[in-house]
Amino acid sequence: MSVGYLPEGLPIPVPENDNLSKPYWDGLMQERLMVQRCKSCNTWIWGPEWICHACHSFDLEWQEIEGLGQIYSWERPWHPVHSALKGHGPYLIVLVELPYAGNIRMIGNLLGRPEQEVTIGAKVKIAFEHHKDADPPHTLAQWKLI
Amino acid sequence: MGARSLRGKAVVAGIGETPYYKHGHSPDSEFKLALKAILAAANDAGINPKDIDGFASYSNDRNDPSRLAAALGTRELRFSNMQWGGGGGGGAAAIGNAAAAVATGLADCVVVFRALAQGQFARFGQGQPVKTISGDMAMQAPYGLMSPAQRYAMKCMRFMHDYDVKHEAMRAVSMASYQHAQANQRAVMYGRPLSEDDYDASRWIVEPWRLFDCCQENDGAAAIIILPADRAKDIPHKPSFILGAAGGSDHRCAAPSHNHPNYASANFSSVAPRLYEMAGVTASDVDVLQSYENFTGGVMMSIVEHGFCKPEEVNEFFKPETFYAPNGALPLNTSGGNLAECYMHGLELQIEAVRQLRGTSTSQVKDPDISMVIAGPMVTPVSNCIFGSEATI
């Protein structure tokens, strides 16, 4: 039985070998949503990068933000493209825009019935999905309607 | 036209293809397919294959120019070129790179080629069987977002939301490809016509796309020989001049985790105007269009971004009749394209654009002078090119 929205067996996220995104994945395990922000010009950066795309400063910090946003776009996959998803049926992927962090966008699943109608603009909040027994243990950032 | 332009400086001398197969069904290895297509293109151009001195490809084609040159007995290798990134989005850029090479004296005779044998190698439309993942895909694959269709469906969904686009608009793209494939015996979908009911009844792959919104995966190879324009008189066909080519994408197109600012886009907002400027034409001058269908929604956004209709006009413009040769307002994918001829990663679209100017298409438009190709929507970099008849020079 899977602890998550999707069956077990999908690729497990791990930081790159230069650890660029490690604070994000570590944060999720502590139920904290961490993203990057430029200390020089305050631009929000997502996904993780070594440089600020606005001012070219390398001085970026990780900031905790509210896991609140709105659905910017969505899709409903039916055709399984991974062996773990064979026979699973449809599921929902949402692209969530975070107005409290410069409208950066994050990808996750929309919890609830996979057949539900989805509305662009609907408000969502984060749901931390812990996979403590996975190897390696990790947490995914999922989304649910408010 | 200023000196810093490709307009009219290179010409297509030859085109060549292997038979096209369903994926995994090629009797030949991928390298052998590449060789066969290159020999066919050289034969069509009336040149000795040993005179090819340059190779240009895209999407990390596995057939290394040095090995090809050795196998073909190339006298001297002078140009070994790979368009970096973007998969099928590199198809027109490879034409541009080859044209630039012959226009500037880097090489005298360049072949653009692409070969795929998916039985021998992995398919595109399946997630990779890995245990862990990092980087940008770590933000996607654990949520079940892995295939190209899944990577681009949300761009289309947002575009449909912004402009109230109906599914019928994308269906029209699919209808055009299947209609034209019925006239083309080379097409993998020859003899398999598609009705609107068939389309509507087909299964979802990933909403908003059904089975018939998605390209095939195929085996085969295609090749195009490019010469400097002053050799046009030696070509045993009506020449197709390269009027322009462009490749790239707009501001921060590859921003990770789907953070491209201009998200609901095929990524041609900057690339389309640059092509038209170099070619010295506008959308209304285009007689026939080949537009890469990875997914029909990408064709839809490509056509909008190339100025054939406004986004608010999509539901009206995207009718099958608009796209049917010979009399539609914009004859589209006249060989059947990626959906119904063959997914030769879009190089078959370049070949069809040349056939239209020669007058040898199986769905021929009447006396076209401007034949355009759009490659690989929604990826980055994307590319496009325009071929012109002798009258345009």
Interface residues (C-beta under 8 A of the other chain):
Chain A: L6 L10 P11 I12 P13 V14 P15 E16 N17 S21 W25 W46 G47 P48 E49 H53 Y72 S73 W74 E75 R76 P77 W78 H79 V81 H82 S83 L85 P90 Y91 I93 L95 I104 R105 M106 I107 G108 N109 I120 P136 H138 L140
Chain B: G125 Q126 G127 Q128 P129 V130 K131 T132 I133 S134 G135 D136 M137 A138 M139 Q140 A141 P142 Y143 G144 L145 M146 S147 A149 Q150 A153 M154 K155 M157 R158 H161 R203 W204 I205 V206 E207 P208 R252 A255 P256 S257 H258 N259 Y263 A264
